């Protein structure tokens, strides 16, 4: 016995196929994108060792023979400071300004990326704001 399909059931079936193929295509795109990041096609990703051994430019100090500082030469006068020495309100301010969902994601804030993509691409809004997290900003500055 053969089941006869009506035009509406055929239409529903074809719409479901298109939606299913669209979802499958998006999943394949995101999978390829993640693989391309891991392969380094978008740039080098610093390792955990590189992130923990960060070397920055410090000022060159000139001393007299009796160890008196007479001058510093530098492009940027950067002095090391331990993380524990940062005031708590400075940490909170940095997180609230740069990455308000810092404690809610594992380094990539997909909500912000979707927001920026939507506003930039679909709405042509140049002031869409940033979608990068503090983790991503650190990785970029170290590469």
Residue frames as qw, qx, qy, qz and C-alpha x, y, z in Angstrom:
[[0.000, 0.888, 0.459, 0.000, 0.00, 0.00, 0.00],
 [0.445, 0.272, 0.025, 0.853, 1.45, 3.33, -1.08],
 [0.159, -0.715, -0.419, 0.536, 1.02, 6.51, 0.99],
 [0.341, 0.682, 0.331, 0.556, 0.00, 9.49, -1.07],
 [0.363, -0.387, -0.241, 0.813, 1.55, 12.79, -0.03],
 [0.190, 0.902, 0.387, -0.015, -0.21, 16.07, -0.44],
 [0.432, 0.700, -0.046, 0.567, 1.40, 19.30, -1.69],
 [0.339, -0.842, 0.198, -0.370, 1.55, 20.76, 1.84],
 [0.873, -0.417, 0.234, 0.096, 3.24, 17.68, 3.27],
 [0.794, 0.340, 0.099, 0.493, 5.77, 17.74, 0.39],
 [0.134, 0.836, -0.081, 0.526, 6.38, 21.45, 1.05],
 [0.612, -0.736, 0.216, -0.192, 6.90, 20.83, 4.77],
 [0.935, -0.119, 0.195, 0.270, 9.29, 18.00, 3.99],
 [0.621, 0.538, 0.036, 0.569, 11.34, 20.16, 1.59],
 [0.150, -0.870, 0.149, -0.446, 11.46, 23.03, 4.11],
 [0.800, -0.553, 0.233, -0.017, 12.68, 20.61, 6.79],
 [0.879, 0.176, 0.126, 0.425, 15.36, 19.34, 4.38],
 [0.332, 0.748, -0.053, 0.572, 16.55, 22.89, 3.69],
 [0.442, -0.808, 0.210, -0.328, 16.64, 23.75, 7.40],
 [0.921, -0.305, 0.206, 0.126, 18.46, 20.49, 8.18],
 [0.761, 0.380, 0.072, 0.521, 21.02, 21.10, 5.43],
 [0.058, 0.854, -0.102, 0.507, 21.48, 24.68, 6.64],
 [0.653, -0.697, 0.249, -0.161, 22.15, 23.55, 10.21],
 [0.933, -0.045, 0.202, 0.294, 24.50, 20.83, 8.95],
 [0.555, 0.639, 0.018, 0.532, 26.32, 23.39, 6.79],
 [0.208, -0.871, 0.193, -0.401, 26.73, 25.80, 9.72],
 [0.832, -0.490, 0.258, 0.023, 28.08, 23.00, 11.91],
 [0.861, 0.227, 0.152, 0.429, 30.56, 22.01, 9.19],
 [0.278, 0.812, -0.062, 0.509, 31.63, 25.66, 8.78],
 [0.447, -0.807, 0.266, -0.280, 32.27, 26.11, 12.51],
 [0.926, -0.236, 0.244, 0.167, 34.12, 22.78, 12.69],
 [0.723, 0.460, 0.082, 0.509, 36.37, 23.79, 9.79],
 [0.003, 0.882, -0.125, 0.454, 36.92, 27.20, 11.38],
 [0.685, -0.664, 0.282, -0.100, 38.00, 25.66, 14.71],
 [0.916, 0.021, 0.227, 0.330, 40.30, 23.21, 12.89],
 [0.513, 0.689, 0.016, 0.511, 41.83, 26.07, 10.87],
 [0.283, -0.878, 0.228, -0.311, 42.55, 27.97, 14.10],
 [0.829, -0.447, 0.330, 0.057, 44.24, 24.92, 15.64],
 [0.839, 0.282, 0.212, 0.414, 46.31, 24.44, 12.47],
 [0.386, -0.537, 0.064, 0.748, 47.51, 28.05, 12.73],
 [0.395, 0.493, 0.537, 0.559, 45.99, 29.28, 9.46],
 [0.078, -0.926, -0.267, -0.257, 44.92, 32.57, 11.11],
 [0.040, 0.790, -0.430, 0.436, 48.22, 33.13, 12.92],
 [0.495, 0.132, -0.780, 0.359, 50.30, 31.49, 15.59],
 [0.646, -0.668, -0.183, -0.321, 48.60, 30.69, 18.90],
 [0.053, 0.624, -0.655, 0.423, 50.99, 31.15, 21.84],
 [0.666, -0.144, -0.728, 0.080, 51.54, 28.09, 23.99],
 [0.611, -0.760, -0.214, -0.055, 50.98, 28.02, 27.76],
 [0.747, -0.259, -0.026, 0.612, 54.75, 28.07, 28.22],
 [0.325, 0.376, 0.182, 0.849, 55.09, 31.22, 26.08],
 [0.310, -0.763, -0.279, -0.494, 52.28, 32.90, 27.99],
 [0.722, -0.661, -0.153, 0.135, 53.86, 32.11, 31.35],
 [0.669, -0.267, 0.122, 0.683, 57.37, 33.25, 30.27],
 [0.296, 0.886, 0.269, 0.234, 56.37, 36.63, 28.88],
 [0.547, -0.262, -0.004, 0.795, 59.34, 39.00, 28.49],
 [0.182, 0.933, 0.303, 0.074, 58.66, 42.70, 28.10],
 [0.484, 0.532, -0.132, 0.682, 60.92, 45.63, 27.34],
 [0.520, -0.748, -0.267, 0.314, 62.36, 47.24, 30.45],
 [0.107, 0.977, -0.165, 0.082, 64.33, 50.43, 30.85],
 [0.773, 0.203, -0.304, 0.519, 68.12, 50.28, 30.68],
 [0.439, -0.897, -0.049, 0.030, 69.56, 51.74, 33.85],
 [0.577, 0.538, -0.315, 0.527, 72.95, 53.47, 34.04],
 [0.676, -0.717, -0.121, 0.119, 74.81, 53.44, 37.37],
 [0.092, 0.863, -0.463, 0.182, 77.99, 55.12, 38.58],
 [0.518, 0.315, -0.757, 0.243, 80.91, 53.09, 39.91],
 [0.041, -0.099, 0.744, -0.660, 79.51, 53.46, 43.44],
 [0.045, -0.380, -0.921, -0.077, 76.05, 52.12, 42.40],
 [0.173, 0.512, 0.323, -0.777, 74.18, 55.41, 42.16],
 [0.461, 0.567, 0.652, 0.202, 71.50, 55.49, 39.47],
 [0.132, -0.421, 0.127, 0.888, 72.22, 58.35, 37.06],
 [0.430, 0.327, -0.261, -0.800, 69.74, 57.65, 34.29],
 [0.609, 0.223, 0.754, -0.103, 67.27, 55.39, 32.48],
 [0.214, 0.324, -0.542, -0.745, 66.91, 54.85, 28.76],
 [0.352, 0.276, 0.884, -0.137, 63.66, 53.43, 27.44],
 [0.159, -0.240, -0.575, -0.766, 60.96, 53.56, 24.84],
 [0.630, -0.546, -0.311, -0.457, 58.40, 52.50, 27.42],
 [0.026, -0.442, 0.700, -0.560, 59.24, 52.66, 31.12],
 [0.824, -0.250, -0.362, -0.357, 57.73, 49.37, 32.16],
 [0.100, -0.457, 0.758, -0.455, 58.34, 48.07, 35.62],
 [0.488, -0.161, -0.849, -0.127, 57.33, 44.60, 36.77],
 [0.430, -0.284, 0.402, -0.757, 54.62, 44.32, 39.38],
 [0.018, 0.054, 0.994, -0.095, 53.26, 41.14, 40.91],
 [0.325, -0.425, -0.649, -0.541, 49.61, 40.28, 40.27],
 [0.465, -0.552, -0.631, 0.284, 48.97, 40.28, 44.02],
 [0.267, -0.298, -0.159, 0.903, 50.05, 43.94, 44.15],
 [0.105, -0.344, -0.485, -0.797, 47.26, 45.08, 41.82],
 [0.316, 0.033, 0.473, -0.822, 44.48, 46.79, 43.77],
 [0.298, 0.323, 0.896, -0.072, 41.26, 44.78, 43.73],
 [0.356, 0.742, 0.309, -0.476, 39.26, 47.72, 42.32],
 [0.138, 0.601, -0.550, -0.562, 41.70, 47.90, 39.37],
 [0.125, -0.019, 0.971, 0.203, 41.05, 44.23, 38.53],
 [0.285, 0.558, 0.726, -0.285, 37.29, 44.73, 38.82],
 [0.259, 0.753, -0.022, -0.604, 37.40, 47.87, 36.65],
 [0.042, 0.418, -0.758, -0.499, 39.43, 46.12, 33.95],
 [0.156, 0.196, 0.965, 0.078, 37.05, 43.17, 33.83],
 [0.273, 0.664, 0.563, -0.410, 33.91, 45.35, 33.83],
 [0.241, 0.737, -0.196, -0.601, 35.22, 47.53, 30.99],
 [0.166, 0.489, -0.749, -0.416, 36.96, 44.97, 28.79],
 [0.428, 0.012, -0.878, -0.215, 35.23, 41.64, 29.42],
 [0.508, -0.324, 0.273, -0.750, 32.10, 41.76, 31.58],
 [0.951, -0.083, -0.031, -0.297, 31.47, 38.02, 31.19],
 [0.222, 0.645, -0.718, 0.137, 35.10, 37.09, 32.03],
 [0.321, -0.252, 0.839, -0.359, 34.08, 34.54, 34.67],
 [0.754, 0.261, 0.374, -0.473, 31.33, 33.03, 32.51],
 [0.817, 0.542, -0.158, -0.115, 33.35, 31.82, 29.50],
 [0.870, -0.287, 0.243, 0.319, 36.52, 29.84, 28.88],
 [0.430, -0.338, 0.373, 0.749, 38.34, 32.42, 26.75],
 [0.002, -0.164, -0.585, -0.794, 35.90, 33.00, 23.88],
 [0.282, 0.375, 0.520, -0.714, 32.67, 34.93, 24.45],
 [0.203, 0.285, 0.808, 0.474, 30.34, 33.64, 21.75],
 [0.057, 0.811, 0.546, -0.201, 27.53, 36.02, 22.77],
 [0.098, -0.782, 0.125, 0.603, 29.76, 39.03, 22.09],
 [0.241, -0.192, 0.719, 0.623, 31.04, 37.59, 18.82],
 [0.178, 0.531, 0.797, 0.226, 27.49, 36.99, 17.60],
 [0.014, -0.869, -0.328, 0.370, 26.45, 40.50, 18.69],
 [0.153, -0.641, 0.356, 0.662, 29.39, 42.14, 16.91],
 [0.241, 0.037, 0.819, 0.519, 28.91, 40.00, 13.81],
 [0.149, 0.685, 0.713, 0.022, 25.20, 40.78, 13.67],
 [0.026, -0.889, -0.158, 0.428, 25.67, 44.53, 14.17],
 [0.207, -0.559, 0.487, 0.638, 28.65, 44.81, 11.84],
 [0.179, 0.019, 0.839, 0.513, 27.58, 42.59, 8.96],
 [0.068, 0.574, 0.800, 0.161, 23.81, 42.77, 8.96],
 [0.077, -0.903, -0.376, 0.193, 23.27, 46.28, 10.31],
 [0.544, 0.553, 0.004, 0.631, 26.47, 47.89, 8.93],
 [0.411, -0.904, -0.029, -0.110, 27.13, 49.41, 12.35],
 [0.562, 0.531, -0.429, 0.467, 30.79, 50.48, 12.70],
 [0.179, -0.528, 0.508, -0.656, 30.34, 51.19, 16.41],
 [0.833, -0.207, -0.434, -0.272, 29.34, 47.63, 17.28],
 [0.556, -0.683, 0.425, -0.210, 31.99, 47.39, 20.00],
 [0.196, 0.503, -0.841, -0.033, 34.56, 44.70, 20.50],
 [0.919, -0.128, -0.173, -0.331, 33.89, 41.02, 20.72],
 [0.633, 0.318, -0.626, 0.326, 37.30, 39.96, 21.97],
 [0.742, -0.638, -0.209, 0.003, 37.87, 38.78, 25.51],
 [0.288, -0.865, 0.411, 0.012, 40.76, 39.62, 27.81],
 [0.781, -0.190, 0.560, 0.201, 42.21, 36.20, 27.03],
 [0.686, 0.571, 0.340, 0.295, 42.07, 36.87, 23.29],
 [0.117, 0.976, -0.119, 0.137, 43.59, 40.34, 23.74],
 [0.531, -0.670, 0.508, 0.110, 46.48, 38.86, 25.73],
 [0.798, 0.092, 0.533, 0.266, 47.09, 36.14, 23.14],
 [0.520, 0.796, 0.194, 0.243, 47.08, 38.75, 20.35],
 [0.075, -0.958, 0.263, -0.081, 49.51, 41.05, 22.13],
 [0.617, -0.520, 0.575, 0.135, 51.92, 38.17, 22.79],
 [0.810, 0.282, 0.462, 0.226, 51.95, 36.87, 19.22]]
